[in-house]
Amino acid sequence: MSSTGSVRLGERAGRRAEGVDGAIGGAHEAEHGAAGLAGRVETAVARAPAATATVWAALAASADDQPELLELIDGLAAQRGGKYVRSRLAAAAYLGMGGADAKACDGLSAAVQLLHLGLCVHDDLIDGDDRRHGRPNLFGVTRETLRSIGAASTAEHRAASAAVLAGDLAIGECIGVLARVPVQDGIRVSLVLEVVTALGRAVSGELMDVRGEGLSPEAARPARTAELKTSGYSVALPLRLGALASGRADASALAALEEFGRHLGVAYQFMDDELAVFGDPERTGKSTSSDIRSGKRTFLLQLAYAGSSEQQRASLDRDVGRADLSDAGVERVRTVMRDSGALERHRACIVRRAADAVAALDGAGLPGELEAYLGVLARSVPGRSA
C-alpha cells in the first residue's frame, strides 16, 4: 500500500456514509467541491430509470409487428432494481470532467445500465439462478409463464433460450444508445470501442469464474477474475465512458480512471464476497450460506485454506461445496475463517485495494471535485454493509 493511499484512507477511517453528501460534510475545500458534484450526480442518476425506459419504449415502437421481440422487451423492461452504481459512475466522470449536456449524460447512464442488465441476464443463466433482487428474473418469469400454459416439458429450454436472446438484445441496445449519444462522431466511435473492449474482458472473467469451479481453492484466481469480470465493466468502463464523452480527458486521466477502477472493483467484489458469508441478510438481501454451500472460489476461502491448521483444512474439505450442508456446518466454516485469521486478512486487503484506488488518482490532473468525489467513494467501500 502506498503511504499516500494509507494516509488518505486513514483520514476517513471509521466513517460510514449513508450517502456521499454525508460522508463529505465538514471536510476540507476540495471535498466541498465533491459535495457539489455529488448533488449533480444524484440529479442525473434520478433520471436514469426514465432514460432506460425510453430506450425500451422506442425499441418497442419499432417492433410492433414482432410479437416475439415485444415479449423480450417487456421482460427486460420489467427487470428493474439495483443501485444504479454504473450510471452514477458514468455521470460522475462526465459531469466531473466538465460535461454539461443532460441528454449525453442520460445516454451514458442508460447505456451502462443496459450493458449491466444484459450481462446479469446471462450471468444468472450461467449460475442457474432464477431470481435477482429478491424477485424472479427474466428466466424465472419466462419459465413459470410457460409452465402455467401447459408447456412444462419445454419450459426450461425455451426460458433459457429467451434469456440468452434477451441478454444479447440489452447489450446490443447499449451499443445503439452510445452510437446516438450527442457528442462528436469520433467520440461516439471511441465510446463504442470502449464497450467492445470491456465486453471481451467480462467474457474472459466469466469463463475464468466458471472454470474456477473445477479448481482447488488454492489454484483459483479470484483477484484476477474480479478485475476482468467486475472491475472492467462495472467501474472502469463507466468512468472512462463519462470522461471520454466530456471531450476533456487526456491519456493520463483515462489511465488513472482505469487503474482506479481496477482496484476499486476488486475491493467492491471482495466486500461482496465477505458480506455473502458474514453480512446481515436483512440489509444485503442475499443469502449468507449459498457461497459456502456452492463452494464459490473466493479470496476469503483461499485465505482460509492458506491460514488453516491441518484439522481446520479437513473441516473445510468436508463442508465447503456441499449443497446439503446444515446451518451448523455453515457456521463451522465461518468459525474457521475467523479463527484462521482469514477474515482479518481479507478485510485488510479490501482496505489496501481501496487505498490503492485513491492513490491511482495522484498526479493525473483530474478536476479537484472529481478526484475528491472518487476518493470518498473508495473510502466508503471497506465499511459498507449492503
C-alpha positions, 0 to 999 in steps of 0.5 A: 500500500502506498503511504499516500493511499494509507494516509488518505484512507486513514483520514476517513477511517471509521466513517460510514456514509449513508450517502456521499453528501454525508460522508463529505460534510465538514471536510476540507475545500476540495471535498466541498467541491465533491459535495457539489458534484455529488448533488449533480450526480444524484440529479442525473442518476434520478433520471436514469430509470426514465432514460432506460425506459425510453430506450425500451419504449422506442425499441418497442415502437419499432417492433410492433409487428414482432410479437416475439421481440415485444415479449423480450422487451417487456421482460427486460423492461420489467427487470428493474432494481439495483443501485444504479452504481454504473450510471452514477459512475458514468455521470460522475466522470462526465459531469466531473470532467466538465460535461454539461449536456443532460441528454449525453449524460442520460445516454451514458447512464442508460447505456451502462445500465443496459450493458449491466442488465444484459450481462446479469441476464446471462450471468444468472443463466450461467449460475442457474439462478432464477431470481435477482433482487429478491424477485424472479428474473427474466428466466424465472418469469419466462419459465413459470409463464410457460409452465402455467400454459401447459408447456412444462416439458419445454419450459426450461429450454425455451426460458433459457433460450429467451434469456440468452436472446434477451441478454444479447438484445440489452447489450446490443441496445447499449451499443445503439444508445452510445452510437446516438449519444450527442457528442462528436462522431469520433467520440461516439466511435471511441465510446463504442470501442470502449464497450467492445473492449470491456465486453471481451474482458467480462467474457474472459472473467466469466469463463475464468469464474466458471472454470474456477469451479473445477479448481482447488481453492488454492489454484483459483484466481479470484483477484484476477477474475474480479478485475476482468469480470467486475472491475472492467465493466462495472467501474472502469468502463463507466468512468472512462465512458463519462470522461471520454464523452466530456471531450476533456480527458487526456491519456493520463486521466483515462489511465488513472480512471482505469487503474482506479477502477481496477482496484476499486472493483476488486475491493467492491467484489471482495466486500461482496464476497465477505458480506455473502458469508458474514453480512446481515441478510436483512440489509444485503438481501442475499443469502449468507450460506449459498457461497459456502454451500456452492463452494464459490472460489473466493479470496476469503476461502483461499485465505482460509485454506492458506491460514488453516491448521491441518484439522481446520483444512479437513473441516473445510474439505468436508463442508465447503461445496456441499449443497446439503450442508446444515446451518451448523456446518455453515457456521463451522466454516465461518468459525474457521475463517475467523479463527484462521485469521482469514477474515482479518486478512481479507478485510485488510486487503479490501482496505489496501485495494481501496487505498490503492484506488485513491492513490491511482488518482495522484498526479493525473490532473483530474478536476479537484471535485472529481478526484475528491468525489472518487476518493470518498467513494473508495473510502466508503467501500471497506465499511459498507454493509449492503 
